Amino acid sequence: VIEFIHTATLLHDDVVDDSDMRRGKATANELWGNEASVLVGDFLYSRSFEMMVDASNMRVMDILSHTTNMIAEGEVMQLLNVHEPDISEEQYDQVIRAKTAILFEAAARIGAVISDQSPAVEQGMAAYGQHLGVAFQLVDDMLDYSSSSETLGKNVGDDLAEGKPTLPLIHAIRHGSASEQEMIREAIRTGGLDRIDDVMAAIESAGSLAYTAQRASAEAELAKQALAPLPDSAYKDAMLILADFSVQRVY
């Protein structure tokens, strides 16, 4: 169910963002058009809810219905922020918690729910998922300015091309020189990649990639701390490793 919802969000995202590459391959909308991508995404959403009904667990349905609603709200918030260079870090955080971290949180929480764990374990799992999701998105936004298309599996600079003010840009606007700040603001307002090299240089000189990486590492550490209520096991060890991987990944 989680993977169906996740795939549906990716199909819709690629249509909204007009993306032509994901995971190193052409996107569905690039191959078959926007109409087919939207309809398949809709099918996956509806099928996931059918599967939830089959599970006969109202708590799971409650969690996932809330989650899909929040994802949609997060995508709308992000859309409203496009080409707006003066978005605050707090507004950015609100978007990534809604559009990305909420699904991580739901997946982790449901594991505790369906195995009848204590409230402390459930809350720990939910917190783990949320912090892991935030760390994942922070690294994703950092890699858009520090990786390559071949390694990342999607086009580098897509966020700037779409006029999305992600954390590296938000930080550089706050800490760069006056000329760099105005250049980045204009690049966000207009979109496109005409100034990508200048923007990447400004992000580097302002320490914005390092700042984003530090924030991601802090979130990963919070994710690991949230697992304290869980007993030691191979599964807990795997989740601790996953938190580290979320900030060490290069794709």
N, C-alpha and C positions, 0 to 999 in steps of 0.2 A: 504494500500500500504506500509506504513512504517513498519507494523508488518510483512508483507511478506518478505520485504527486510531484516529486522532484523533476522527473522527465517532462511532465506537463508544463512546469514553470520554465524550463529551459526552452522548450518549443515556443512558448509565448514570448519569452525574453528575446529570442533571436529574431522574431518578427518585429517586435517593438524597436529593437536596436538596429534592425536591418543588417544583422551579422551574417557573414558568409563562411565563417570557419569556426568549428568547435571540436576540441579533442583531436586536432590535426586533420580533420576531414571537413568536407563541405557540409554546411548546415542543411536541415530538412527544407527550410524555406528557400535556400539557394538551389536545391535539387528539384523540388516539387512545387514551389510557390507558397505564398503566404496563406492562401485559402486552405490548402491541405494541412499545413502546419498548425494553424489555429484549430481546425476541426479535429485533428489527431490529439492535440493538447486537451481539447474539450472532452474527447472520448476517454482519455486517461484519467482526467478528473472524475468523470461520472463513474467510470469503472472502479476507481479506487473506493468510492463511497459504497458501491455495491458490495465490494469485498469487505468493507467495514461492517455492513449489515450482516453478512455471513458470519462474521466473528461473534456476533451477538453480545457485544460489550459496549454499553452506552457510554462508559467513561472514555473509551478509546475514540468513539465517534465525537464526543464533546471536545476532546483535545484536538483532534484533527480538523474538525469543522472550524474551530477557533483559529487554528493554525493557517488554514487556507485563506480565511478571511483576512488575517493579518498580513499574509504574503501579498495579497492584492492591494491592501492599504499601503504597504511599503513600496510597491511598484508605482503606485499613483504618487506617493510623496517624492520618489526619485524623479518621476517624470516632471513634476512641478519644479524641481530644483535644476533641471537641465538649462544650461546657458545662464545660470545665476551664479556669478563668481563670489558673492558675499555670503554664501551659506556658512553657518558656524559649524564648529566641530561637533557641538551637541546635536545639531540638526542632522548632520551626517551619521552620527551614532544612532539616532532614532531610526533612520532609514535602514541601516544594515542590520539592526536588531529585528526589524519587522520583516524585511524581505529575504534575509538569509539565516540569521541565527535562530529564528523561531522554529524552523523546520528541524534543525539540529536538536533544539530543546525538546521538541515533540517526540522525535525518534528516541532520544535517551529516556525521557519520562515514561513513554509507553512500555519500554522494556521493564521498568519497575512496576508499572500498573498490572501488566498481564501476568507477572510472576508473584503478585501479592506481597510486595515488599512493604516495609514500614514507611510511614510518612517521612522520616528522616532520610531514608535511602532514596525515596522518590524525589524529594526536594534536592538532594545532592546530585542525582542524575540529571534533573532538569537544569540545575545551575551549570553542571559540567557541559551539557549540550549547548547552552546559551553562550558560555565563554569560548567554547571550541568554535562555534559558528562565527563569532565576532573575530576571533584570531584568524580563521580561514579567510574571511572576507577582507580583512586588513592586508593579509599577505597577497591575496588576489589583486587588490588595488595597487599594491607596491610592485608586483611583478609586471603590471601593465606598463611600467616605466623602466624596468631593470632587466627584463628577460628578452628572449628572441621568439619570433613566431614559431620557429621550428621546435624549440624547447617547450614553449607555453601551450602550443596546440591551438592557438587562436591569434588573431592579429594584435600585435603590440601597438599601443597608442589608441585603441578603440575608445577608451573612456574620454580622452581628449577630443577625438574626432566627433564624438556624440555630444560634446559640451557638458560632460558630467564632472562636477566638482568633487572629486574624491579626496581622501585625506592628504596624500602627497601634495596636491595642488593647494588645498586649504591651508596647510602648514607653510608652504612656500610663500603664499600671499601674505601671511602674517609675519614671516621672518626674513623674506628676501629684501633686496634693495628696492627703492622706490620705482626704479625703471623695470626691475624684474616683476614686481607686484602688478604694475599696470600691463605689462606684456602678457602675464598669465591671465589676468582678468579679461583682456581682449581675446585671448585664445579660447577661453571658456565661452565668452559671449558669441563668438563667430563659429566655433567648432572647426572641424577639419584638422589637417596635419601640417599646414604650411609652416608653423613655428615649432614643430615637435622637437627639433634639436635644441633650440633656445630654451624651451620649456624644461626639457630634461636636464640641461646644464644648470638652470636656475634651481630646480628641485634638488640637485646634487649639492650645489653650493650652500643652499639653505639648511642642509642636513635633514631634509624632509623624508627621504627614504629611510634614513637611520631612525628618525623619530617614529615612523610608521612601524618599522620592525620592532622597536622597543615596546610600543603599545601592543603589538601582536604577541610578543613574548610574555608580557604581563598578563594578557588574557589567557594564554595557554597555561601559565602558572596558576591562575585562579581556577581554571578548569581542573587541574590536577588536585588542587586543595579541596575542591568540592567533592571529590571521591572519598574523603576521609570516613564517612559513615559506612562505606562498603567494606566487607571483610576481605582479607587478602585472598586473591585467586588469580588464575591465569587470565581470566577475563578482565579483571581490574588492571593487571599488568599491561594487557593489550590496549586498554583505554588510555593509560598513562603514556604509552609509546605513541599512540595516535595523536595525543596533545602535542608531544614534541615534534612529530612529523608535520603537523599543521603549520609550524613556523619554520621548519627546515626545508620544506619542499621548494623546488625550483620550477614546478609546472602546475 
